[in-house]
Amino acid sequence: MSVIVNWKGQRFDVPFNEDVQRAAKAGDKSTHAWAKRATLGDLLNKCAQGSKVPKENIKLLHGGGVPFVEELEGLPETWWDSALRSWGTWLNGGGSSERISGSFALMKDLTAPLSSYGIRTGSKIMMIGDNASAPLQPPQPQPTKRSRPEQTNAKSSRPFSQPQPHSHSSHTHHNHHHPTPSPPPSAHPPQEDGGPEEVLIATIDSHLSHVAETALPLVHDYCAQAASYIDTATPESTPPKQLRDLHAKAAEVLLQRLLKLDGVMCEPHMDRARAKRKEAVKYIQGQLDKIDALKEKVRDAAANAGPSL
């Protein structure tokens, strides 16, 4: 029995054979008995061991027993969409750190059984994390030249040691009737004191630079391809998988950066850093809202052979 962990656009199979065996020895042979014995800490350990990412750098997210985003493309409302809409409110102090929009969980209790989060055989987990630790000094300026990141999305799950990514091809159709991504807020002018607040502001600026270099090319491609599809859709057609995958990838990258901003802790007296963080969250949330609005127009075009106005 296993779960599927999605990390950096790739799928990995994480087995729990030992917990299945323990459940069987105890006389519990039900399909999901292992999830009552395996804890979130067990899953975290497996993810850290397989990915080589330190446990303290990993966040695990789950939406209960519901499918993953690409399995819900045909529905008018998904847990992914509701989660994305709630991030801005949550990061600005609203909502619960454990449960968002009643369906999207940032799992924290390492002693809790996986079953308490609705996890069972085949459940899909999102893993956020990398080997880079939180910066202690202001990050170095990003190079002026920007390159488009490789876009990957695995078709099937593999063990952590054997990811199976594939690249998206992109098109550059443009249409002035549909939104294009706007640049992120400009960097905050540095102050002379170079104190803790300046470090936080520099960190926030580095996150915005990362959005500009990695997320905005995906948002731009999605806006262009979605506009092209909307203009040429035929009645009762199905949006191409490439377009659905591109939306999922762009949303995932933006969501990852919101999680990074969540880790920027501003003291109550740090008014400039708090304002900068709020501005950054609002900007990234705006990019999510933009591609989600286009996604709805794509659905309408597929159903009605024309964009919704």
C-alpha positions as CSV (number, residue, x, y, z in Angstrom):
1,M,0.0,0.0,0.0
2,S,1.3,3.4,-0.8
3,V,0.6,7.1,-1.3
4,I,1.6,9.4,-4.2
5,V,3.8,12.4,-3.3
6,N,3.9,15.3,-5.8
7,W,7.2,17.3,-5.5
8,K,8.5,19.9,-7.9
9,G,6.1,18.7,-10.7
10,Q,7.1,15.0,-10.3
11,R,5.3,12.1,-8.8
12,F,6.8,9.6,-6.4
13,D,5.4,6.4,-4.9
14,V,5.9,6.1,-1.1
15,P,5.1,2.6,0.1
16,F,4.0,1.6,3.7
17,N,4.6,-2.1,3.5
18,E,5.8,-2.5,7.0
19,D,2.6,-0.9,8.4
20,V,0.5,-3.2,6.2
21,Q,2.3,-6.1,7.7
22,R,1.9,-4.9,11.3
23,A,-1.9,-4.3,10.7
24,A,-2.2,-7.8,9.2
25,K,-0.4,-9.4,12.2
26,A,-2.8,-7.6,14.5
27,G,-5.7,-9.1,12.6
28,D,-6.8,-6.0,10.8
29,K,-6.9,-6.8,7.1
30,S,-9.0,-3.9,5.9
31,T,-7.7,-2.0,2.9
32,H,-6.7,1.1,4.7
33,A,-5.7,-0.3,8.1
34,W,-2.1,0.7,7.6
35,A,-3.1,4.4,7.6
36,K,-4.3,4.0,11.2
37,R,-0.8,2.8,12.2
38,A,1.5,5.0,10.1
39,T,1.9,8.5,11.4
40,L,2.6,11.8,9.6
41,G,6.1,11.6,11.1
42,D,6.6,8.3,9.3
43,L,5.6,9.9,6.0
44,L,7.8,12.9,6.7
45,N,10.8,10.5,7.3
46,K,10.2,8.7,4.1
47,C,9.9,11.9,2.1
48,A,13.1,13.3,3.7
49,Q,15.0,10.0,3.1
50,G,13.9,9.7,-0.5
51,S,14.3,13.4,-1.5
52,K,17.4,14.1,0.6
53,V,15.6,17.3,1.8
54,P,16.0,18.0,5.5
55,K,12.8,17.3,7.5
56,E,12.7,20.8,8.9
57,N,12.5,22.2,5.3
58,I,9.5,20.0,4.3
59,K,5.8,20.9,4.4
60,L,3.2,18.3,3.5
61,L,-0.2,19.3,2.3
62,H,-3.3,17.2,1.6
63,G,-7.0,17.7,0.8
64,G,-8.4,14.7,2.6
65,G,-9.6,11.8,0.4
66,V,-10.2,13.9,-2.7
67,P,-8.2,13.4,-5.9
68,F,-5.4,15.6,-7.1
69,V,-5.9,18.7,-9.2
70,E,-5.7,17.2,-12.7
71,E,-8.2,14.6,-11.8
72,L,-10.8,17.3,-11.0
73,E,-10.5,19.4,-14.1
74,G,-14.0,18.7,-15.2
75,L,-15.7,19.9,-12.0
76,P,-17.0,23.5,-11.5
77,E,-15.3,23.7,-8.1
78,T,-12.2,21.9,-6.7
79,W,-10.4,21.8,-3.4
80,W,-7.4,23.2,-5.2
81,D,-9.2,26.3,-6.4
82,S,-10.8,26.9,-3.0
83,A,-7.4,26.4,-1.4
84,L,-5.7,28.9,-3.7
85,R,-8.4,31.5,-3.1
86,S,-7.9,31.2,0.7
87,W,-4.1,31.5,0.8
88,G,-4.1,35.3,0.7
89,T,-6.5,35.6,3.6
90,W,-4.6,32.9,5.6
91,L,-1.1,34.4,5.1
92,N,-2.4,37.8,6.2
93,G,-3.7,36.4,9.5
94,G,-7.1,35.0,8.7
95,G,-8.2,31.4,8.9
96,S,-6.6,28.4,10.6
97,S,-3.0,27.2,10.0
98,E,-4.2,23.6,10.1
99,R,-7.3,23.7,7.9
100,I,-8.0,26.0,5.0
101,S,-11.4,26.4,3.3
102,G,-12.6,23.3,5.2
103,S,-10.8,21.0,2.7
104,F,-7.2,21.8,2.4
105,A,-4.8,20.8,5.2
106,L,-1.3,21.8,6.0
107,M,-0.4,18.7,8.0
108,K,1.6,19.5,11.2
109,D,1.0,16.9,13.9
110,L,3.8,14.4,13.4
111,T,2.3,12.0,15.9
112,A,-1.2,11.9,14.3
113,P,-2.1,8.8,12.2
114,L,-2.4,9.4,8.5
115,S,-6.0,8.3,8.7
116,S,-6.8,11.3,10.8
117,Y,-6.0,13.5,7.7
118,G,-8.2,11.3,5.4
119,I,-5.1,9.7,3.8
120,R,-5.5,6.2,2.5
121,T,-4.1,4.0,-0.2
122,G,-3.5,6.1,-3.4
123,S,-4.0,9.4,-1.7
124,K,-2.1,12.4,-3.3
125,I,0.2,14.5,-1.1
126,M,1.9,17.7,-2.1
127,M,5.4,18.1,-0.7
128,I,6.9,21.6,-0.6
129,G,10.6,21.9,0.3
130,D,14.2,22.1,-0.8
131,N,17.7,21.9,0.6
132,A,18.1,25.6,0.9
133,S,17.7,26.8,4.5
134,A,16.1,30.2,5.4
135,P,18.5,33.0,4.5
136,L,20.3,34.6,7.4
137,Q,21.7,37.5,5.3
138,P,20.1,39.5,2.6
139,P,20.2,37.4,-0.6
140,Q,22.5,38.4,-3.5
141,P,20.9,40.3,-6.3
142,Q,19.4,38.1,-9.1
143,P,21.2,38.3,-12.5
144,T,19.6,40.5,-15.0
145,K,19.3,37.8,-17.6
146,R,16.2,35.7,-17.1
147,S,15.8,32.2,-18.5
148,R,12.7,30.2,-18.8
149,P,12.6,27.2,-16.4
150,E,12.1,23.7,-17.6
151,Q,8.5,22.7,-17.2
152,T,7.9,19.1,-16.0
153,N,5.0,17.0,-15.2
154,A,5.3,13.3,-14.6
155,K,2.7,11.0,-16.2
156,S,3.0,8.2,-13.6
157,S,4.4,7.7,-10.1
158,R,7.8,6.2,-9.5
159,P,9.9,5.6,-6.4
160,F,11.8,8.7,-5.1
161,S,14.9,7.5,-6.9
162,Q,13.3,7.3,-10.3
163,P,11.2,10.4,-11.2
164,Q,9.7,10.5,-14.7
165,P,9.2,14.1,-15.8
166,H,8.3,15.3,-19.3
167,S,8.5,18.7,-20.8
168,H,5.7,20.9,-21.9
169,S,5.8,22.4,-25.3
170,S,4.8,26.0,-25.4
171,H,3.1,28.3,-27.9
172,T,3.2,32.0,-28.1
173,H,-0.2,33.0,-29.3
174,H,-1.2,36.5,-28.1
175,N,-4.6,38.1,-27.8
176,H,-5.2,41.5,-26.4
177,H,-8.6,40.5,-25.2
178,H,-7.2,38.3,-22.5
179,P,-4.9,39.2,-19.5
180,T,-1.2,39.0,-19.5
181,P,0.9,38.8,-16.4
182,S,2.0,42.1,-14.8
183,P,5.5,42.6,-13.3
184,P,5.9,42.0,-9.6
185,P,6.2,45.0,-7.2
186,S,9.5,46.7,-7.4
187,A,12.2,46.0,-4.8
188,H,12.1,48.1,-1.6
189,P,14.9,50.7,-1.4
190,P,17.4,49.4,1.2
191,Q,17.8,51.4,4.4
192,E,21.2,52.2,5.9
193,D,20.8,50.4,9.2
194,G,20.8,46.9,7.6
195,G,18.9,45.5,10.6
196,P,16.6,42.5,10.9
197,E,13.8,44.2,9.2
198,E,16.0,45.0,6.2
199,V,16.9,41.3,6.0
200,L,13.2,40.3,5.9
201,I,12.5,42.9,3.2
202,A,15.4,41.6,1.1
203,T,14.1,38.1,1.6
204,I,10.6,39.1,0.4
205,D,12.2,40.9,-2.6
206,S,14.1,37.6,-3.4
207,H,10.8,35.7,-3.4
208,L,9.3,38.3,-5.8
209,S,12.4,37.9,-8.1
210,H,11.8,34.2,-8.0
211,V,8.2,34.7,-9.1
212,A,9.3,36.9,-12.0
213,E,11.8,34.3,-13.2
214,T,9.9,31.1,-12.7
215,A,6.1,31.7,-12.3
216,L,5.5,34.6,-14.7
217,P,6.8,32.7,-17.8
218,L,4.3,29.9,-16.9
219,V,1.5,32.4,-16.3
220,H,2.3,34.2,-19.6
221,D,2.3,30.9,-21.6
222,Y,-1.0,29.9,-20.0
223,C,-2.7,33.2,-20.8
224,A,-1.5,33.0,-24.4
225,Q,-2.5,29.4,-24.9
226,A,-5.8,29.8,-23.1
227,A,-6.6,32.8,-25.2
228,S,-5.8,30.9,-28.4
229,Y,-8.0,28.0,-27.3
230,I,-10.9,30.3,-26.3
231,D,-10.8,31.9,-29.8
232,T,-10.8,28.6,-31.7
233,A,-12.9,26.3,-29.5
234,T,-15.6,24.2,-31.1
235,P,-18.9,23.1,-29.4
236,E,-18.5,20.5,-26.7
237,S,-14.8,20.2,-27.2
238,T,-12.3,19.3,-24.5
239,P,-9.4,21.6,-23.5
240,P,-6.1,19.9,-24.3
241,K,-4.3,18.2,-21.5
242,Q,-1.3,20.4,-22.1
243,L,-3.4,23.4,-21.3
244,R,-4.8,21.8,-18.1
245,D,-1.3,20.7,-17.1
246,L,0.1,24.2,-17.7
247,H,-2.5,25.8,-15.4
248,A,-1.7,23.2,-12.7
249,K,2.0,23.8,-13.0
250,A,1.6,27.6,-12.9
251,A,-0.7,27.4,-9.9
252,E,1.7,25.0,-8.1
253,V,4.7,27.3,-8.5
254,L,2.7,30.3,-7.3
255,L,1.4,28.3,-4.3
256,Q,5.0,27.2,-3.4
257,R,6.1,30.8,-3.3
258,L,3.1,31.7,-1.1
259,L,4.3,29.0,1.3
260,K,7.7,30.5,1.3
261,L,6.3,33.9,2.2
262,D,4.4,32.2,5.0
263,G,7.8,31.4,6.5
264,V,8.8,35.1,6.6
265,M,7.8,36.1,10.2
266,C,7.6,39.8,10.7
267,E,7.5,41.2,14.2
268,P,4.5,43.5,15.0
269,H,6.7,46.6,15.0
270,M,8.2,45.9,11.5
271,D,5.7,48.0,9.6
272,R,7.6,48.2,6.4
273,A,8.3,44.5,6.3
274,R,4.7,43.6,7.1
275,A,3.5,46.0,4.3
276,K,6.0,44.5,1.9
277,R,4.9,41.0,2.7
278,K,1.2,41.9,2.4
279,E,1.9,43.5,-1.0
280,A,3.8,40.4,-2.2
281,V,1.0,38.1,-1.1
282,K,-1.6,40.3,-2.8
283,Y,0.5,40.2,-6.0
284,I,0.9,36.5,-6.2
285,Q,-2.7,35.9,-5.2
286,G,-3.6,38.2,-8.1
287,Q,-1.7,36.0,-10.5
288,L,-3.6,33.0,-9.2
289,D,-6.9,34.8,-9.6
290,K,-5.9,35.7,-13.2
291,I,-5.2,32.2,-14.4
292,D,-8.2,30.8,-12.5
293,A,-10.5,33.3,-14.2
294,L,-9.1,32.3,-17.6
295,K,-9.6,28.7,-16.6
296,E,-13.3,29.3,-16.1
297,K,-13.4,31.0,-19.6
298,V,-11.7,28.0,-21.1
299,R,-14.4,25.7,-19.5
300,D,-17.1,28.0,-20.9
301,A,-15.5,28.0,-24.3
302,A,-15.3,24.2,-24.3
303,A,-19.0,24.0,-23.4
304,N,-20.4,26.8,-25.6
305,A,-17.8,27.3,-28.3
306,G,-17.1,30.8,-27.2
307,P,-15.7,32.8,-24.3
308,S,-17.8,34.0,-21.4
309,L,-18.0,37.7,-21.0
